[in-house]
Amino acid sequence: MGSANLVQYLLGKQAMQAEIRDVFEHYYKTRIRLSGRAKILDTPDHTALLSEIPRQIQAHLSARGRAHLYKIKGSIGLGNIARVPWVGVFRQGVTENAENGYYIVLLFSEDMSRCYLSLNQGITAIEKMYTKQFARRKMLEAAAEALKRLNCSPEAHLGKIDLASTGDLARAYEAAAIVSFLYTNNELPSEAVFFSHFNELLDHYELLYREFGPNLHSLFDVSEGEFQQVVLEKAAAQAPNVELDVPGAESPKTILGTKAFIRSPIVAANAIRAAEFKCEIDPNHWTFSSKAKKQRYVEAHHLIPISQQNLFEASLDVVANVVSLCATCHRMMHFGLAEEKKSHLLGLLRERKARLRDKAIEVRDSDFLQFYSGKVVLED
């Protein structure tokens, strides 16, 4: 940073406080004026959110020689004006937006009574893969696990925050918060306090990035019961007769101490829907009606176990490799005697071989049966 810019930066000691005050005092009125539309106006609150606060954070990062690592962006919403406006700080290699990964963000409450400078998580990708309520529960779990790695100052607010929210998106921000600092509209932070808090969050951000990379998905677990319930809900909600794959199985993650591949419930749901909610060993097998739109209860099972992914270049998390089974047949695959399940396994494999070959997945019968000779975990 040049000497003139440094002097200008140091002279604006309370500039951040003034910009935050402008948002508190003007945003609600601007939002009402716009009747729900996200249109940029030359108002003090929009100037603060979209220009001045990002500029000051950029200057602070430049002074620390770290501006090249971060993208700073303010938002008043897209299409519809945001109930909770924000300014986000996104690290290169983690995310460029508030939908994925994790990031530092200045979040203003819907009633403009408070704001939080927060280390938060992108929740949209998890919501799309699972469900909104499920995603929020898992973000709370991930935040709690992340906090175990962080040395937070006494004034920090740990975990869930309160944005006085009436909207789904803001509730997601609340649940996804890891560690935050609270500022009320009658007790604004000084420049020194704000950037001291910002530096602490920045250090936490870098620590998590070094340990976990671009997301914190390895910090929460998805039980077999949770996975199957989400799969059924998605299968019941989607249009029929569509076989669709999504990007394949992610690299193995250490989930709370255990290495595992991440299964997509979307892939499994597509497989169950393609099987019309019937057991593929015997479609006449009785099963009860589930809570998922009263569809028959079945479970998704990876025919070639997902735990064998390291043996294959192509993803095993594809519809061609997922079979729909009644609960009894599914448990047989995991816990049954080899001689009882051998013929069923080979029958399913013969039926799927052409579809698997189309996905560049080939396996000999003997190798396939070997996968089932040991312990096949439920997550397979």
C-alpha positions as CSV (number, residue, x, y, z in Angstrom):
1,M,0.0,0.0,0.0
2,G,1.4,3.5,-0.9
3,S,2.1,6.1,1.8
4,A,-0.8,8.3,0.6
5,N,-3.3,5.4,0.8
6,L,-2.0,4.3,4.1
7,V,-2.5,7.8,5.6
8,Q,-6.0,7.9,4.2
9,Y,-6.7,4.4,5.7
10,L,-5.4,5.4,9.1
11,L,-7.3,8.8,9.1
12,G,-10.7,7.1,8.7
13,K,-10.6,5.6,12.2
14,Q,-14.4,5.6,12.7
15,A,-15.4,5.2,9.1
16,M,-16.6,1.6,9.6
17,Q,-18.8,2.6,12.5
18,A,-20.4,5.4,10.4
19,E,-21.1,2.9,7.5
20,I,-22.7,0.4,9.8
21,R,-24.8,3.2,11.3
22,D,-26.0,4.1,7.8
23,V,-27.2,0.6,7.2
24,F,-29.0,0.5,10.5
25,E,-30.7,3.9,10.0
26,H,-31.7,3.7,6.3
27,Y,-31.9,0.1,5.1
28,Y,-35.4,-0.7,6.4
29,K,-36.8,2.5,4.9
30,T,-35.1,1.8,1.5
31,R,-36.5,-1.7,1.5
32,I,-40.0,-0.5,2.1
33,R,-39.5,2.2,-0.6
34,L,-38.5,-0.5,-3.1
35,S,-41.6,-2.7,-2.5
36,G,-39.5,-5.9,-2.4
37,R,-37.4,-5.3,-5.5
38,A,-33.6,-5.5,-5.3
39,K,-32.8,-2.3,-7.1
40,I,-29.6,-0.4,-6.4
41,L,-30.2,3.2,-5.3
42,D,-27.9,6.0,-4.3
43,T,-28.9,5.8,-0.7
44,P,-26.5,5.8,2.4
45,D,-27.3,2.1,3.2
46,H,-26.8,0.8,-0.3
47,T,-23.6,2.8,-0.6
48,A,-22.3,1.4,2.7
49,L,-23.2,-2.2,1.8
50,L,-22.1,-2.3,-1.8
51,S,-19.2,0.1,-1.8
52,E,-17.8,1.5,1.4
53,I,-17.8,-1.4,3.8
54,P,-16.2,-3.7,1.1
55,R,-13.7,-0.9,0.3
56,Q,-12.6,-0.6,4.0
57,I,-12.3,-4.4,4.4
58,Q,-10.2,-4.5,1.2
59,A,-8.0,-1.7,2.5
60,H,-7.5,-3.6,5.8
61,L,-6.6,-6.8,4.0
62,S,-4.2,-4.8,1.7
63,A,-2.5,-3.4,4.8
64,R,-1.9,-7.0,5.9
65,G,-0.7,-8.1,2.5
66,R,-3.6,-10.5,2.1
67,A,-6.0,-8.8,-0.3
68,H,-5.1,-11.0,-3.2
69,L,-6.5,-14.0,-1.3
70,Y,-10.0,-12.7,-0.8
71,K,-13.0,-11.5,-2.7
72,I,-15.2,-9.0,-0.9
73,K,-18.8,-8.5,-2.0
74,G,-21.9,-6.8,-0.5
75,S,-25.4,-7.9,-1.2
76,I,-29.0,-6.5,-1.0
77,G,-30.4,-9.6,-2.8
78,L,-31.1,-10.7,-6.3
79,G,-34.5,-10.1,-7.8
80,N,-36.2,-9.6,-4.4
81,I,-34.5,-7.3,-1.9
82,A,-32.9,-9.1,1.0
83,R,-34.5,-9.0,4.4
84,V,-31.0,-9.6,5.8
85,P,-28.3,-7.7,3.8
86,W,-24.7,-8.7,4.1
87,V,-21.1,-8.1,3.2
88,G,-19.1,-11.3,2.6
89,V,-15.4,-12.0,2.6
90,F,-14.7,-15.1,0.5
91,R,-11.3,-16.9,0.5
92,Q,-9.8,-18.0,-2.8
93,G,-9.8,-21.8,-2.8
94,V,-12.9,-22.1,-0.6
95,T,-15.8,-20.2,-2.2
96,E,-16.7,-17.1,-4.3
97,N,-20.3,-16.8,-2.9
98,A,-22.4,-17.4,0.2
99,E,-23.9,-20.6,-1.1
100,N,-20.9,-22.9,-0.7
101,G,-17.9,-23.5,1.6
102,Y,-17.5,-21.1,4.5
103,Y,-16.7,-17.4,4.8
104,I,-16.6,-14.3,6.9
105,V,-19.7,-12.2,6.7
106,L,-21.2,-9.0,8.2
107,L,-24.9,-9.9,8.6
108,F,-27.6,-7.3,9.5
109,S,-30.7,-8.5,11.3
110,E,-34.1,-8.2,9.6
111,D,-35.3,-5.6,12.2
112,M,-32.1,-3.6,12.0
113,S,-31.5,-3.9,15.7
114,R,-28.2,-5.7,15.5
115,C,-25.5,-7.2,13.2
116,Y,-23.0,-9.9,13.5
117,L,-19.5,-10.2,12.1
118,S,-19.6,-14.0,11.6
119,L,-17.6,-16.9,10.4
120,N,-20.4,-18.7,8.7
121,Q,-21.1,-21.7,6.4
122,G,-22.6,-21.9,2.9
123,I,-25.7,-23.9,3.3
124,T,-27.4,-23.9,-0.1
125,A,-25.4,-26.8,-1.5
126,I,-26.3,-29.0,1.4
127,E,-30.0,-27.9,1.2
128,K,-30.1,-29.0,-2.5
129,M,-28.5,-32.3,-1.7
130,Y,-30.6,-33.1,1.3
131,T,-33.4,-30.9,2.7
132,K,-33.6,-27.5,4.4
133,Q,-34.3,-28.8,7.9
134,F,-31.7,-31.5,7.6
135,A,-29.1,-29.0,6.3
136,R,-29.7,-26.7,9.2
137,R,-29.2,-29.5,11.7
138,K,-26.0,-30.6,10.1
139,M,-24.7,-27.0,9.9
140,L,-25.2,-26.8,13.7
141,E,-23.2,-30.1,14.1
142,A,-20.4,-28.8,11.8
143,A,-20.2,-25.5,13.7
144,A,-19.9,-27.3,17.1
145,E,-17.1,-29.6,15.7
146,A,-15.3,-26.6,14.1
147,L,-15.4,-24.7,17.4
148,K,-13.4,-27.5,19.1
149,R,-10.5,-26.5,16.9
150,L,-10.7,-22.7,17.5
151,N,-9.4,-20.6,20.4
152,C,-12.1,-18.0,20.6
153,S,-11.9,-14.8,22.6
154,P,-14.3,-14.4,25.6
155,E,-16.5,-11.8,23.9
156,A,-17.1,-14.1,20.9
157,H,-20.6,-15.5,20.4
158,L,-20.4,-19.2,19.7
159,G,-22.7,-21.1,17.4
160,K,-26.3,-20.1,16.3
161,I,-27.1,-16.4,16.0
162,D,-30.4,-14.4,16.1
163,L,-31.2,-12.3,13.0
164,A,-34.9,-11.7,14.1
165,S,-35.7,-13.5,10.9
166,T,-39.0,-14.4,9.2
167,G,-37.3,-15.8,6.0
168,D,-35.8,-19.2,5.3
169,L,-32.5,-17.8,4.0
170,A,-31.8,-15.8,7.1
171,R,-32.7,-18.8,9.3
172,A,-30.1,-20.7,7.4
173,Y,-27.5,-18.0,8.2
174,E,-28.5,-18.3,11.8
175,A,-28.0,-22.1,12.0
176,A,-24.7,-22.0,10.0
177,A,-22.8,-19.5,12.2
178,I,-19.6,-20.9,13.7
179,V,-18.3,-18.0,15.7
180,S,-19.5,-14.3,15.6
181,F,-19.3,-10.9,17.2
182,L,-22.5,-9.1,18.0
183,Y,-23.0,-5.3,17.5
184,T,-26.2,-3.6,18.4
185,N,-27.6,-0.4,16.8
186,N,-27.0,1.6,20.0
187,E,-23.5,0.1,20.7
188,L,-21.5,0.2,17.5
189,P,-17.9,-1.1,17.4
190,S,-14.9,1.3,17.1
191,E,-12.7,0.8,14.1
192,A,-10.1,-0.9,16.3
193,V,-12.6,-3.3,17.8
194,F,-14.2,-4.2,14.5
195,F,-10.9,-5.1,12.8
196,S,-9.6,-6.8,15.9
197,H,-12.6,-9.1,15.7
198,F,-12.2,-9.4,11.9
199,N,-8.5,-10.4,12.4
200,E,-9.6,-13.1,14.9
201,L,-12.1,-14.5,12.4
202,L,-9.6,-14.3,9.6
203,D,-7.2,-16.5,11.7
204,H,-10.0,-19.0,12.4
205,Y,-10.8,-19.0,8.7
206,E,-7.2,-19.8,7.7
207,L,-6.9,-22.5,10.3
208,L,-10.0,-24.3,9.1
209,Y,-8.9,-23.9,5.5
210,R,-5.5,-25.5,6.3
211,E,-7.2,-28.4,8.1
212,F,-10.4,-29.1,6.1
213,G,-10.0,-27.4,2.7
214,P,-12.9,-25.9,0.8
215,N,-15.8,-27.2,2.9
216,L,-16.6,-28.5,6.4
217,H,-18.8,-31.4,5.3
218,S,-16.4,-33.9,7.0
219,L,-17.4,-32.3,10.4
220,F,-20.9,-33.8,10.4
221,D,-22.1,-37.3,10.0
222,V,-25.1,-38.6,8.1
223,S,-26.5,-41.8,9.7
224,E,-27.9,-44.6,7.6
225,G,-31.4,-43.8,8.9
226,E,-31.1,-40.1,8.1
227,F,-29.8,-40.9,4.6
228,Q,-32.6,-43.4,3.7
229,Q,-35.3,-41.0,5.0
230,V,-34.0,-38.1,2.9
231,V,-33.7,-40.4,-0.1
232,L,-37.4,-41.5,0.2
233,E,-38.5,-37.9,0.6
234,K,-36.6,-36.8,-2.5
235,A,-37.8,-39.8,-4.5
236,A,-41.4,-39.1,-3.6
237,A,-41.1,-35.4,-4.4
238,Q,-39.5,-35.7,-7.9
239,A,-41.0,-36.3,-11.3
240,P,-41.3,-40.0,-12.3
241,N,-39.4,-41.9,-15.0
242,V,-36.2,-39.8,-14.9
243,E,-32.9,-41.5,-14.4
244,L,-30.4,-38.8,-13.6
245,D,-26.9,-38.9,-12.2
246,V,-25.2,-36.0,-10.4
247,P,-21.4,-35.5,-10.0
248,G,-20.0,-38.7,-8.7
249,A,-18.9,-39.8,-5.3
250,E,-16.7,-37.2,-3.5
251,S,-13.2,-38.1,-2.4
252,P,-13.1,-40.0,0.9
253,K,-13.5,-37.7,3.9
254,T,-12.5,-38.3,7.5
255,I,-16.0,-38.0,9.1
256,L,-15.5,-37.7,12.9
257,G,-12.5,-40.0,12.7
258,T,-13.8,-42.5,10.1
259,K,-12.8,-42.5,6.4
260,A,-15.9,-42.6,4.1
261,F,-17.1,-41.7,0.7
262,I,-20.0,-39.2,0.5
263,R,-23.1,-40.7,-1.1
264,S,-25.6,-38.4,-3.0
265,P,-29.2,-38.8,-1.8
266,I,-30.2,-37.4,-5.2
267,V,-28.7,-40.3,-7.0
268,A,-30.2,-42.8,-4.6
269,A,-33.6,-41.1,-4.9
270,N,-33.5,-41.3,-8.7
271,A,-32.7,-45.1,-8.5
272,I,-35.6,-45.7,-6.1
273,R,-38.0,-43.7,-8.3
274,A,-36.8,-45.6,-11.4
275,A,-37.6,-48.9,-9.6
276,E,-41.1,-47.5,-8.8
277,F,-40.6,-47.9,-5.0
278,K,-40.4,-51.7,-5.4
279,C,-37.8,-54.3,-4.1
280,E,-35.6,-55.3,-7.1
281,I,-35.0,-58.7,-5.7
282,D,-38.8,-59.4,-5.7
283,P,-41.2,-56.6,-6.5
284,N,-43.9,-58.5,-4.7
285,H,-42.1,-58.3,-1.4
286,W,-44.5,-56.7,1.2
287,T,-43.4,-53.4,2.7
288,F,-45.3,-50.7,4.6
289,S,-46.2,-47.3,3.4
290,S,-43.7,-44.6,4.4
291,K,-44.4,-41.0,5.5
292,A,-42.9,-39.8,2.2
293,K,-46.2,-39.2,0.4
294,K,-47.3,-42.7,1.4
295,Q,-45.0,-44.4,-1.0
296,R,-43.9,-47.9,-0.3
297,Y,-40.9,-48.0,2.1
298,V,-37.7,-49.2,0.3
299,E,-34.0,-48.5,0.8
300,A,-31.2,-47.6,-1.5
301,H,-28.2,-49.9,-1.7
302,H,-25.0,-49.6,-3.7
303,L,-24.6,-52.9,-5.5
304,I,-20.9,-52.5,-5.8
305,P,-20.2,-51.2,-2.3
306,I,-19.2,-47.5,-2.2
307,S,-16.4,-48.5,0.2
308,Q,-14.7,-50.1,-2.9
309,Q,-14.5,-46.8,-4.7
310,N,-10.7,-46.7,-4.6
311,L,-10.7,-49.8,-6.9
312,F,-12.5,-48.0,-9.6
313,E,-11.8,-44.9,-11.7
314,A,-15.4,-44.2,-12.5
315,S,-17.8,-43.1,-9.7
316,L,-19.8,-45.9,-8.1
317,D,-22.3,-43.3,-6.9
318,V,-24.5,-43.6,-10.0
319,V,-28.1,-44.7,-10.6
320,A,-26.9,-47.8,-12.5
321,N,-25.1,-49.0,-9.3
322,V,-27.9,-48.3,-6.9
323,V,-30.7,-50.8,-6.3
324,S,-34.0,-50.4,-4.5
325,L,-34.5,-53.1,-1.8
326,C,-37.1,-53.8,0.8
327,A,-35.7,-53.4,4.4
328,T,-35.4,-57.2,4.8
329,C,-33.5,-57.7,1.6
330,H,-31.3,-54.8,2.4
331,R,-30.4,-56.2,5.8
332,M,-29.7,-59.6,4.1
333,M,-27.1,-57.9,1.9
334,H,-25.3,-56.6,5.0
335,F,-25.8,-59.3,7.6
336,G,-27.1,-62.4,5.7
337,L,-25.2,-65.7,5.2
338,A,-23.1,-65.8,2.0
339,E,-25.0,-68.9,0.7
340,E,-28.4,-67.1,1.2
341,K,-27.5,-64.0,-0.7
342,K,-25.2,-65.2,-3.4
343,S,-27.8,-66.0,-6.0
344,H,-29.6,-62.7,-5.3
345,L,-26.4,-60.7,-5.7
346,L,-25.4,-62.4,-9.0
347,G,-28.9,-61.9,-10.3
348,L,-28.8,-58.2,-9.6
349,L,-25.4,-57.9,-11.1
350,R,-26.4,-59.7,-14.3
351,E,-29.4,-57.3,-14.6
352,R,-27.2,-54.3,-14.1
353,K,-24.0,-55.3,-16.0
354,A,-24.8,-53.5,-19.3
355,R,-25.9,-50.3,-17.5
356,L,-22.7,-50.4,-15.3
357,R,-20.6,-50.9,-18.4
358,D,-22.1,-47.8,-19.9
359,K,-20.8,-46.0,-16.9
360,A,-17.3,-47.5,-17.4
361,I,-17.8,-49.8,-14.4
362,E,-16.8,-53.5,-14.9
363,V,-16.3,-56.2,-12.4
364,R,-15.9,-60.0,-12.5
365,D,-18.4,-62.1,-10.6
366,S,-15.7,-63.5,-8.3
367,D,-14.4,-60.1,-7.4
368,F,-17.9,-58.8,-6.9
369,L,-18.8,-61.7,-4.5
370,Q,-15.5,-61.0,-2.6
371,F,-16.7,-57.5,-1.8
372,Y,-19.5,-59.2,0.2
373,S,-17.4,-61.9,1.9
374,G,-16.3,-59.5,4.7
375,K,-18.0,-56.7,6.5
376,V,-20.3,-54.6,4.3
377,V,-21.1,-51.5,6.3
378,L,-24.6,-50.0,6.2
379,E,-23.2,-46.9,4.5
380,D,-22.5,-49.1,1.4
